[in-house]
């Protein structure tokens, strides 16, 4: 009997210890699960950022087919991807360099001196205020890649030299490089004539069939439907530390009718037939077909 009583007295503490371990394990599991749930709640922002990055990379991975008409590619079945809140943005003026007038929002240069995204709301009212465009864009308006072997001093580009030959385009010749507006002059006029709203673009990228296509689409839509306004976004994209953008992502959508009047989503290559471009240095080689 004594041995049995001794056995029972020894087992009770073991059972209590086992129960305590189980209790700790259960609480530990619920604590771990709670931490996982909190982490998941914070994931949408990071996933959204990755999705944007992936979309940009997909655009940069597109290959130009070498033809003039191949300069523009329709993205997402030519449907803009603005969220509901983005479509409702108005960009009121802050009388600043980045918000000079109602409806126009520019981004500062990045730390390598390269122009970034422009957002805007084009309307009949904004277009009616536009004054005659100057014959020349100021020398001080100098986007990355406009000069070769120059440097960005943290505020502006200095030094270097400009090389801009006339090259074959259609039946004539035109200058290879343009100071290409991110947000078109025809929508807001002089406030767009700043370095932050320019890229160094080929004649094809800047004019036809380049950014002039969506700009004219927007203007024509507003001309035919003066009561609507158009939400636009233009994003130059670069690879690594390239000075020249590989192209621009151009989206626009009519606001009041949710895109029924106008809805476009273009990738526009920064290319020129007959020209071999080094996007890192902005140097180029004119091939025989472009002479």
DOLODO-485955 format. One record per residue (C-alpha): residue in three letters; z, y, x. Coordinates in steps of 0.25 Angstrom, whole numbers, padded with zeros to 4 digits, always signed. Example, Ala and Ser with C-alpha at 12.3 -4.5 7.8 and 13.67 -1.06 7.14 Angstrom:
// residues 2
ALA+0031-0018+0049 SER+0029-0004+0055 
// end
This chain:
// residues 291
UNK+0000+0000+0000 UNK+0003+0009+0011 UNK-0010+0008+0017 UNK-0017+0011+0004 UNK-0008+0023+0002 UNK-0012+0028+0016 UNK-0027+0026+0013 UNK-0026+0034+0001 UNK-0019+0046+0008 UNK-0029+0046+0018 UNK-0041+0046+0009 UNK-0036+0058+0000 UNK-0038+0068+0012 UNK-0052+0062+0015 UNK-0056+0064+0000 UNK-0051+0078+0001 UNK-0059+0081+0013 UNK-0072+0074+0008 UNK-0070+0083-0005 UNK-0069+0095+0003 UNK-0081+0092+0012 UNK-0089+0090-0001 UNK-0084+0103-0007 UNK-0088+0110+0006 UNK-0102+0104+0006 UNK-0104+0108-0008 UNK-0100+0122-0006 UNK-0108+0122+0007 UNK-0121+0118-0001 UNK-0119+0128-0011 UNK-0117+0139-0001 UNK-0130+0134+0007 UNK-0138+0134-0006 UNK-0133+0148-0010 UNK-0138+0153+0004 UNK-0151+0146+0002 UNK-0153+0153-0012 UNK-0149+0167-0006 UNK-0159+0164+0005 UNK-0170+0161-0005 UNK-0167+0173-0013 UNK-0171+0181-0001 UNK-0184+0174+0002 UNK-0194+0181-0007 UNK-0194+0193+0001 UNK-0197+0185+0014 UNK-0207+0176+0007 UNK-0214+0188+0001 UNK-0215+0194+0015 UNK-0221+0181+0020 UNK-0231+0181+0009 UNK-0236+0195+0012 UNK-0237+0191+0027 UNK-0245+0179+0023 UNK-0254+0187+0014 UNK-0257+0197+0026 UNK-0259+0185+0035 UNK-0269+0179+0026 UNK-0277+0192+0025 UNK-0277+0193+0040 UNK-0282+0178+0041 UNK-0294+0182+0033 UNK-0307+0181+0041 UNK-0318+0191+0039 UNK-0331+0185+0037 UNK-0339+0195+0045 UNK-0346+0201+0034 UNK-0345+0215+0029 UNK-0342+0211+0015 UNK-0332+0201+0020 UNK-0323+0213+0024 UNK-0316+0212+0011 UNK-0309+0200+0006 UNK-0303+0199-0008 UNK-0288+0194-0008 UNK-0281+0187-0019 UNK-0293+0187-0028 UNK-0294+0202-0026 UNK-0281+0204-0033 UNK-0270+0213-0027 UNK-0256+0207-0025 UNK-0247+0219-0029 UNK-0234+0215-0035 UNK-0230+0222-0048 UNK-0221+0231-0041 UNK-0231+0234-0030 UNK-0241+0238-0041 UNK-0231+0248-0047 UNK-0228+0255-0034 UNK-0232+0270-0034 UNK-0229+0275-0020 UNK-0224+0289-0024 UNK-0226+0300-0013 UNK-0215+0302-0003 UNK-0223+0314+0004 UNK-0222+0305+0017 UNK-0233+0299+0026 UNK-0231+0286+0019 UNK-0231+0291+0005 UNK-0239+0304+0006 UNK-0244+0304-0009 UNK-0241+0297-0022 UNK-0247+0283-0022 UNK-0249+0281-0007 UNK-0240+0273+0002 UNK-0243+0271+0017 UNK-0236+0263+0027 UNK-0232+0267+0041 UNK-0239+0262+0053 UNK-0232+0249+0059 UNK-0226+0249+0073 UNK-0239+0246+0079 UNK-0246+0259+0073 UNK-0254+0251+0062 UNK-0256+0256+0048 UNK-0250+0248+0037 UNK-0250+0246+0022 UNK-0254+0257+0012 UNK-0251+0257-0003 UNK-0256+0266-0014 UNK-0258+0269-0028 UNK-0272+0275-0030 UNK-0275+0283-0043 UNK-0284+0294-0049 UNK-0273+0304-0046 UNK-0272+0300-0031 UNK-0287+0300-0029 UNK-0289+0313-0036 UNK-0280+0320-0026 UNK-0288+0315-0014 UNK-0295+0326-0006 UNK-0308+0325+0002 UNK-0307+0316+0014 UNK-0308+0322+0028 UNK-0320+0318+0036 UNK-0311+0313+0047 UNK-0297+0306+0048 UNK-0288+0313+0057 UNK-0288+0308+0072 UNK-0272+0307+0070 UNK-0275+0296+0060 UNK-0276+0285+0069 UNK-0273+0270+0064 UNK-0271+0259+0074 UNK-0284+0254+0080 UNK-0291+0267+0079 UNK-0290+0269+0094 UNK-0290+0258+0105 UNK-0280+0257+0115 UNK-0271+0267+0109 UNK-0256+0265+0106 UNK-0246+0268+0094 UNK-0235+0277+0098 UNK-0226+0274+0087 UNK-0232+0285+0078 UNK-0247+0286+0081 UNK-0258+0280+0089 UNK-0261+0286+0102 UNK-0271+0285+0114 UNK-0283+0275+0114 UNK-0297+0277+0111 UNK-0306+0276+0098 UNK-0318+0267+0098 UNK-0326+0268+0085 UNK-0341+0264+0086 UNK-0351+0265+0075 UNK-0355+0251+0071 UNK-0365+0245+0061 UNK-0361+0244+0047 UNK-0372+0242+0036 UNK-0384+0250+0040 UNK-0377+0260+0048 UNK-0366+0262+0058 UNK-0352+0267+0056 UNK-0339+0269+0064 UNK-0332+0255+0066 UNK-0318+0261+0064 UNK-0312+0269+0052 UNK-0298+0275+0050 UNK-0297+0266+0037 UNK-0288+0271+0026 UNK-0277+0261+0021 UNK-0276+0268+0008 UNK-0289+0275+0005 UNK-0291+0290+0006 UNK-0297+0291-0007 UNK-0284+0287-0014 UNK-0275+0298-0008 UNK-0283+0306+0002 UNK-0276+0313+0014 UNK-0263+0306+0013 UNK-0270+0293+0018 UNK-0276+0300+0030 UNK-0265+0295+0040 UNK-0264+0284+0050 UNK-0255+0275+0042 UNK-0266+0274+0032 UNK-0277+0270+0041 UNK-0281+0258+0049 UNK-0292+0257+0059 UNK-0303+0250+0050 UNK-0317+0246+0053 UNK-0328+0253+0044 UNK-0330+0241+0036 UNK-0315+0239+0033 UNK-0313+0254+0030 UNK-0325+0257+0022 UNK-0335+0247+0015 UNK-0332+0236+0012 UNK-0318+0239+0017 UNK-0307+0247+0011 UNK-0317+0256+0004 UNK-0319+0245-0006 UNK-0305+0244-0012 UNK-0303+0259-0011 UNK-0316+0261-0019 UNK-0312+0250-0029 UNK-0299+0258-0031 UNK-0305+0271-0033 UNK-0316+0266-0042 UNK-0305+0259-0051 UNK-0297+0272-0052 UNK-0310+0280-0055 UNK-0313+0271-0067 UNK-0299+0269-0071 UNK-0292+0283-0068 UNK-0279+0279-0075 UNK-0276+0267-0065 UNK-0270+0267-0052 UNK-0272+0257-0040 UNK-0261+0251-0032 UNK-0267+0249-0018 UNK-0261+0243-0005 UNK-0269+0242+0009 UNK-0263+0234+0020 UNK-0269+0233+0034 UNK-0266+0220+0041 UNK-0265+0218+0056 UNK-0263+0206+0065 UNK-0252+0206+0075 UNK-0253+0219+0083 UNK-0268+0222+0080 UNK-0271+0237+0079 UNK-0282+0235+0068 UNK-0279+0229+0055 UNK-0287+0216+0051 UNK-0289+0222+0038 UNK-0283+0228+0026 UNK-0277+0222+0013 UNK-0281+0230+0001 UNK-0275+0228-0013 UNK-0277+0237-0025 UNK-0273+0235-0040 UNK-0274+0244-0052 UNK-0260+0247-0057 UNK-0260+0250-0072 UNK-0268+0238-0076 UNK-0263+0228-0065 UNK-0276+0227-0058 UNK-0286+0226-0069 UNK-0294+0238-0064 UNK-0292+0235-0049 UNK-0287+0224-0041 UNK-0291+0221-0027 UNK-0285+0214-0015 UNK-0294+0215-0002 UNK-0293+0211+0012 UNK-0302+0220+0020 UNK-0305+0216+0035 UNK-0305+0226+0046 UNK-0318+0222+0052 UNK-0332+0226+0055 UNK-0345+0218+0056 UNK-0350+0217+0070 UNK-0336+0222+0076 UNK-0326+0213+0083 UNK-0313+0220+0082 UNK-0300+0218+0090 UNK-0289+0221+0080 UNK-0278+0221+0091 UNK-0284+0232+0099 UNK-0295+0239+0090 UNK-0306+0236+0100 UNK-0319+0230+0094 UNK-0332+0225+0099 UNK-0345+0229+0092 UNK-0354+0217+0090 UNK-0369+0218+0090 UNK-0370+0217+0075 UNK-0362+0230+0074 UNK-0370+0239+0084 
// end
